[in-house]
Amino acid sequence: MGSTQGAEQLNALSRIGKDFTPQLAKKQQTALETQGTENAKWLM
């Protein structure tokens, strides 16, 4: 359940990020992926 919510958040924020500069979106996505990986470790 948590991983699905995280994926939805990442998709939504990724879409929002594309409205800003690509560099900012990339930084934001990288941070979210790192956070998602950490969350996945806890879920396992």
PDB file with SEQRES, HELIX, SHEET and CRYST1 records, atoms N, CA, C and O in Angstrom:
SEQRES   1 A   44  MET GLY SER THR GLN GLY ALA GLU GLN LEU ASN ALA LEU          
SEQRES   2 A   44  SER ARG ILE GLY LYS ASP PHE THR PRO GLN LEU ALA LYS          
SEQRES   3 A   44  LYS GLN GLN THR ALA LEU GLU THR GLN GLY THR GLU ASN          
SEQRES   4 A   44  ALA LYS TRP LEU MET                                          
HELIX    1 AA1 GLY A    2  LYS A   18  1                                  17    
HELIX    2 AA2 PRO A   22  LEU A   43  1                                  22    
CRYST1    1.000    1.000    1.000  90.00  90.00  90.00 P 1           1          
ATOM      1  N   MET A   1       0.833  -1.196   0.000  1.00  0.00           N  
ATOM      2  CA  MET A   1       0.000   0.000   0.000  1.00  0.00           C  
ATOM      3  C   MET A   1       0.875   1.256   0.000  1.00  0.00           C  
ATOM      4  O   MET A   1       0.630   2.194  -0.759  1.00  0.00           O  
ATOM      5  N   GLY A   2       1.890   1.260   0.856  1.00  0.00           N  
ATOM      6  CA  GLY A   2       2.778   2.418   0.920  1.00  0.00           C  
ATOM      7  C   GLY A   2       3.531   2.650  -0.372  1.00  0.00           C  
ATOM      8  O   GLY A   2       3.741   3.792  -0.782  1.00  0.00           O  
ATOM      9  N   SER A   3       3.946   1.538  -1.029  1.00  0.00           N  
ATOM     10  CA  SER A   3       4.713   1.698  -2.264  1.00  0.00           C  
ATOM     11  C   SER A   3       3.842   2.251  -3.383  1.00  0.00           C  
ATOM     12  O   SER A   3       4.315   3.031  -4.210  1.00  0.00           O  
ATOM     13  N   THR A   4       2.563   1.851  -3.417  1.00  0.00           N  
ATOM     14  CA  THR A   4       1.645   2.373  -4.435  1.00  0.00           C  
ATOM     15  C   THR A   4       1.438   3.870  -4.244  1.00  0.00           C  
ATOM     16  O   THR A   4       1.447   4.640  -5.204  1.00  0.00           O  
ATOM     17  N   GLN A   5       1.253   4.264  -2.997  1.00  0.00           N  
ATOM     18  CA  GLN A   5       1.066   5.688  -2.693  1.00  0.00           C  
ATOM     19  C   GLN A   5       2.309   6.471  -3.083  1.00  0.00           C  
ATOM     20  O   GLN A   5       2.212   7.565  -3.640  1.00  0.00           O  
ATOM     21  N   GLY A   6       3.484   5.908  -2.789  1.00  0.00           N  
ATOM     22  CA  GLY A   6       4.738   6.569  -3.142  1.00  0.00           C  
ATOM     23  C   GLY A   6       4.867   6.744  -4.640  1.00  0.00           C  
ATOM     24  O   GLY A   6       5.326   7.786  -5.109  1.00  0.00           O  
ATOM     25  N   ALA A   7       4.459   5.719  -5.405  1.00  0.00           N  
ATOM     26  CA  ALA A   7       4.536   5.792  -6.863  1.00  0.00           C  
ATOM     27  C   ALA A   7       3.599   6.873  -7.392  1.00  0.00           C  
ATOM     28  O   ALA A   7       3.954   7.617  -8.307  1.00  0.00           O  
ATOM     29  N   GLU A   8       2.409   6.956  -6.817  1.00  0.00           N  
ATOM     30  CA  GLU A   8       1.452   7.986  -7.246  1.00  0.00           C  
ATOM     31  C   GLU A   8       1.989   9.375  -6.942  1.00  0.00           C  
ATOM     32  O   GLU A   8       1.860  10.291  -7.755  1.00  0.00           O  
ATOM     33  N   GLN A   9       2.592   9.529  -5.766  1.00  0.00           N  
ATOM     34  CA  GLN A   9       3.185  10.820  -5.397  1.00  0.00           C  
ATOM     35  C   GLN A   9       4.300  11.172  -6.368  1.00  0.00           C  
ATOM     36  O   GLN A   9       4.393  12.311  -6.826  1.00  0.00           O  
ATOM     37  N   LEU A  10       5.140  10.205  -6.682  1.00  0.00           N  
ATOM     38  CA  LEU A  10       6.269  10.447  -7.574  1.00  0.00           C  
ATOM     39  C   LEU A  10       5.759  10.873  -8.950  1.00  0.00           C  
ATOM     40  O   LEU A  10       6.290  11.810  -9.544  1.00  0.00           O  
ATOM     41  N   ASN A  11       4.738  10.193  -9.456  1.00  0.00           N  
ATOM     42  CA  ASN A  11       4.178  10.545 -10.762  1.00  0.00           C  
ATOM     43  C   ASN A  11       3.590  11.953 -10.751  1.00  0.00           C  
ATOM     44  O   ASN A  11       3.803  12.724 -11.687  1.00  0.00           O  
ATOM     45  N   ALA A  12       2.857  12.287  -9.702  1.00  0.00           N  
ATOM     46  CA  ALA A  12       2.239  13.606  -9.603  1.00  0.00           C  
ATOM     47  C   ALA A  12       3.300  14.693  -9.512  1.00  0.00           C  
ATOM     48  O   ALA A  12       3.224  15.702 -10.213  1.00  0.00           O  
ATOM     49  N   LEU A  13       4.287  14.488  -8.652  1.00  0.00           N  
ATOM     50  CA  LEU A  13       5.337  15.486  -8.486  1.00  0.00           C  
ATOM     51  C   LEU A  13       6.212  15.567  -9.727  1.00  0.00           C  
ATOM     52  O   LEU A  13       6.728  16.634 -10.060  1.00  0.00           O  
ATOM     53  N   SER A  14       6.379  14.444 -10.410  1.00  0.00           N  
ATOM     54  CA  SER A  14       7.165  14.444 -11.643  1.00  0.00           C  
ATOM     55  C   SER A  14       6.471  15.304 -12.694  1.00  0.00           C  
ATOM     56  O   SER A  14       7.124  16.059 -13.415  1.00  0.00           O  
ATOM     57  N   ARG A  15       5.143  15.188 -12.780  1.00  0.00           N  
ATOM     58  CA  ARG A  15       4.378  16.000 -13.727  1.00  0.00           C  
ATOM     59  C   ARG A  15       4.489  17.476 -13.360  1.00  0.00           C  
ATOM     60  O   ARG A  15       4.679  18.327 -14.229  1.00  0.00           O  
ATOM     61  N   ILE A  16       4.367  17.776 -12.062  1.00  0.00           N  
ATOM     62  CA  ILE A  16       4.495  19.165 -11.607  1.00  0.00           C  
ATOM     63  C   ILE A  16       5.890  19.678 -11.934  1.00  0.00           C  
ATOM     64  O   ILE A  16       6.050  20.804 -12.405  1.00  0.00           O  
ATOM     65  N   GLY A  17       6.898  18.849 -11.682  1.00  0.00           N  
ATOM     66  CA  GLY A  17       8.286  19.237 -11.912  1.00  0.00           C  
ATOM     67  C   GLY A  17       8.557  19.613 -13.354  1.00  0.00           C  
ATOM     68  O   GLY A  17       9.385  20.485 -13.621  1.00  0.00           O  
ATOM     69  N   LYS A  18       7.867  18.965 -14.296  1.00  0.00           N  
ATOM     70  CA  LYS A  18       8.088  19.246 -15.718  1.00  0.00           C  
ATOM     71  C   LYS A  18       7.610  20.644 -16.103  1.00  0.00           C  
ATOM     72  O   LYS A  18       8.007  21.173 -17.141  1.00  0.00           O  
ATOM     73  N   ASP A  19       6.760  21.242 -15.269  1.00  0.00           N  
ATOM     74  CA  ASP A  19       6.330  22.620 -15.516  1.00  0.00           C  
ATOM     75  C   ASP A  19       7.438  23.613 -15.169  1.00  0.00           C  
ATOM     76  O   ASP A  19       7.443  24.746 -15.650  1.00  0.00           O  
ATOM     77  N   PHE A  20       8.380  23.172 -14.323  1.00  0.00           N  
ATOM     78  CA  PHE A  20       9.522  24.013 -13.972  1.00  0.00           C  
ATOM     79  C   PHE A  20      10.688  23.655 -14.892  1.00  0.00           C  
ATOM     80  O   PHE A  20      10.494  23.009 -15.922  1.00  0.00           O  
ATOM     81  N   THR A  21      11.878  24.067 -14.527  1.00  0.00           N  
ATOM     82  CA  THR A  21      13.032  23.754 -15.364  1.00  0.00           C  
ATOM     83  C   THR A  21      13.327  22.262 -15.307  1.00  0.00           C  
ATOM     84  O   THR A  21      13.124  21.641 -14.264  1.00  0.00           O  
ATOM     85  N   PRO A  22      13.798  21.671 -16.397  1.00  0.00           N  
ATOM     86  CA  PRO A  22      14.141  20.241 -16.401  1.00  0.00           C  
ATOM     87  C   PRO A  22      15.145  19.888 -15.307  1.00  0.00           C  
ATOM     88  O   PRO A  22      15.084  18.802 -14.730  1.00  0.00           O  
ATOM     89  N   GLN A  23      16.065  20.803 -15.023  1.00  0.00           N  
ATOM     90  CA  GLN A  23      17.072  20.529 -13.996  1.00  0.00           C  
ATOM     91  C   GLN A  23      16.421  20.371 -12.624  1.00  0.00           C  
ATOM     92  O   GLN A  23      16.764  19.467 -11.863  1.00  0.00           O  
ATOM     93  N   LEU A  24      15.481  21.258 -12.321  1.00  0.00           N  
ATOM     94  CA  LEU A  24      14.779  21.184 -11.041  1.00  0.00           C  
ATOM     95  C   LEU A  24      13.965  19.893 -10.964  1.00  0.00           C  
ATOM     96  O   LEU A  24      13.946  19.222  -9.932  1.00  0.00           O  
ATOM     97  N   ALA A  25      13.298  19.553 -12.056  1.00  0.00           N  
ATOM     98  CA  ALA A  25      12.503  18.331 -12.096  1.00  0.00           C  
ATOM     99  C   ALA A  25      13.390  17.113 -11.872  1.00  0.00           C  
ATOM    100  O   ALA A  25      13.010  16.173 -11.174  1.00  0.00           O  
ATOM    101  N   LYS A  26      14.571  17.142 -12.470  1.00  0.00           N  
ATOM    102  CA  LYS A  26      15.492  16.015 -12.339  1.00  0.00           C  
ATOM    103  C   LYS A  26      15.961  15.872 -10.896  1.00  0.00           C  
ATOM    104  O   LYS A  26      16.017  14.764 -10.363  1.00  0.00           O  
ATOM    105  N   LYS A  27      16.297  16.994 -10.265  1.00  0.00           N  
ATOM    106  CA  LYS A  27      16.725  16.960  -8.856  1.00  0.00           C  
ATOM    107  C   LYS A  27      15.599  16.427  -7.978  1.00  0.00           C  
ATOM    108  O   LYS A  27      15.821  15.602  -7.092  1.00  0.00           O  
ATOM    109  N   GLN A  28      14.389  16.913  -8.240  1.00  0.00           N  
ATOM    110  CA  GLN A  28      13.225  16.507  -7.456  1.00  0.00           C  
ATOM    111  C   GLN A  28      12.971  15.010  -7.627  1.00  0.00           C  
ATOM    112  O   GLN A  28      12.708  14.302  -6.655  1.00  0.00           O  
ATOM    113  N   GLN A  29      13.052  14.540  -8.863  1.00  0.00           N  
ATOM    114  CA  GLN A  29      12.800  13.126  -9.133  1.00  0.00           C  
ATOM    115  C   GLN A  29      13.867  12.258  -8.482  1.00  0.00           C  
ATOM    116  O   GLN A  29      13.556  11.205  -7.924  1.00  0.00           O  
ATOM    117  N   THR A  30      15.125  12.692  -8.549  1.00  0.00           N  
ATOM    118  CA  THR A  30      16.210  11.929  -7.933  1.00  0.00           C  
ATOM    119  C   THR A  30      15.989  11.819  -6.428  1.00  0.00           C  
ATOM    120  O   THR A  30      16.176  10.754  -5.840  1.00  0.00           O  
ATOM    121  N   ALA A  31      15.592  12.920  -5.816  1.00  0.00           N  
ATOM    122  CA  ALA A  31      15.334  12.911  -4.375  1.00  0.00           C  
ATOM    123  C   ALA A  31      14.184  11.965  -4.033  1.00  0.00           C  
ATOM    124  O   ALA A  31      14.247  11.237  -3.043  1.00  0.00           O  
ATOM    125  N   LEU A  32      13.141  11.979  -4.853  1.00  0.00           N  
ATOM    126  CA  LEU A  32      11.994  11.105  -4.621  1.00  0.00           C  
ATOM    127  C   LEU A  32      12.368   9.646  -4.814  1.00  0.00           C  
ATOM    128  O   LEU A  32      11.910   8.783  -4.066  1.00  0.00           O  
ATOM    129  N   GLU A  33      13.202   9.364  -5.818  1.00  0.00           N  
ATOM    130  CA  GLU A  33      13.628   7.984  -6.052  1.00  0.00           C  
ATOM    131  C   GLU A  33      14.458   7.482  -4.875  1.00  0.00           C  
ATOM    132  O   GLU A  33      14.313   6.337  -4.446  1.00  0.00           O  
ATOM    133  N   THR A  34      15.326   8.345  -4.359  1.00  0.00           N  
ATOM    134  CA  THR A  34      16.137   7.974  -3.192  1.00  0.00           C  
ATOM    135  C   THR A  34      15.227   7.689  -2.006  1.00  0.00           C  
ATOM    136  O   THR A  34      15.404   6.694  -1.303  1.00  0.00           O  
ATOM    137  N   GLN A  35      14.252   8.568  -1.787  1.00  0.00           N  
ATOM    138  CA  GLN A  35      13.308   8.391  -0.684  1.00  0.00           C  
ATOM    139  C   GLN A  35      12.493   7.117  -0.889  1.00  0.00           C  
ATOM    140  O   GLN A  35      12.263   6.366   0.059  1.00  0.00           O  
ATOM    141  N   GLY A  36      12.061   6.875  -2.109  1.00  0.00           N  
ATOM    142  CA  GLY A  36      11.281   5.679  -2.418  1.00  0.00           C  
ATOM    143  C   GLY A  36      12.068   4.408  -2.157  1.00  0.00           C  
ATOM    144  O   GLY A  36      11.519   3.419  -1.671  1.00  0.00           O  
ATOM    145  N   THR A  37      13.364   4.432  -2.481  1.00  0.00           N  
ATOM    146  CA  THR A  37      14.224   3.276  -2.238  1.00  0.00           C  
ATOM    147  C   THR A  37      14.340   3.013  -0.743  1.00  0.00           C  
ATOM    148  O   THR A  37      14.280   1.867  -0.299  1.00  0.00           O  
ATOM    149  N   GLU A  38      14.505   4.080   0.025  1.00  0.00           N  
ATOM    150  CA  GLU A  38      14.599   3.934   1.484  1.00  0.00           C  
ATOM    151  C   GLU A  38      13.290   3.379   2.047  1.00  0.00           C  
ATOM    152  O   GLU A  38      13.305   2.517   2.925  1.00  0.00           O  
ATOM    153  N   ASN A  39      12.156   3.875   1.538  1.00  0.00           N  
ATOM    154  CA  ASN A  39      10.851   3.387   1.995  1.00  0.00           C  
ATOM    155  C   ASN A  39      10.682   1.913   1.646  1.00  0.00           C  
ATOM    156  O   ASN A  39      10.148   1.141   2.443  1.00  0.00           O  
ATOM    157  N   ALA A  40      11.133   1.524   0.465  1.00  0.00           N  
ATOM    158  CA  ALA A  40      11.016   0.134   0.026  1.00  0.00           C  
ATOM    159  C   ALA A  40      11.820  -0.788   0.948  1.00  0.00           C  
ATOM    160  O   ALA A  40      11.387  -1.900   1.249  1.00  0.00           O  
ATOM    161  N   LYS A  41      12.988  -0.323   1.392  1.00  0.00           N  
ATOM    162  CA  LYS A  41      13.805  -1.129   2.313  1.00  0.00           C  
ATOM    163  C   LYS A  41      13.036  -1.403   3.602  1.00  0.00           C  
ATOM    164  O   LYS A  41      13.081  -2.511   4.136  1.00  0.00           O  
ATOM    165  N   TRP A  42      12.333  -0.391   4.096  1.00  0.00           N  
ATOM    166  CA  TRP A  42      11.575  -0.568   5.331  1.00  0.00           C  
ATOM    167  C   TRP A  42      10.393  -1.510   5.103  1.00  0.00           C  
ATOM    168  O   TRP A  42      10.051  -2.301   5.983  1.00  0.00           O  
ATOM    169  N   LEU A  43       9.770  -1.428   3.926  1.00  0.00           N  
ATOM    170  CA  LEU A  43       8.621  -2.289   3.633  1.00  0.00           C  
ATOM    171  C   LEU A  43       9.037  -3.748   3.526  1.00  0.00           C  
ATOM    172  O   LEU A  43       8.264  -4.642   3.869  1.00  0.00           O  
ATOM    173  N   MET A  44      10.250  -3.994   3.053  1.00  0.00           N  
ATOM    174  CA  MET A  44      10.756  -5.363   2.951  1.00  0.00           C  
ATOM    175  C   MET A  44      11.190  -5.836   4.332  1.00  0.00           C  
ATOM    176  O   MET A  44      11.650  -6.968   4.480  1.00  0.00           O  
TER     177      MET A  44                                                      
END                                                                             
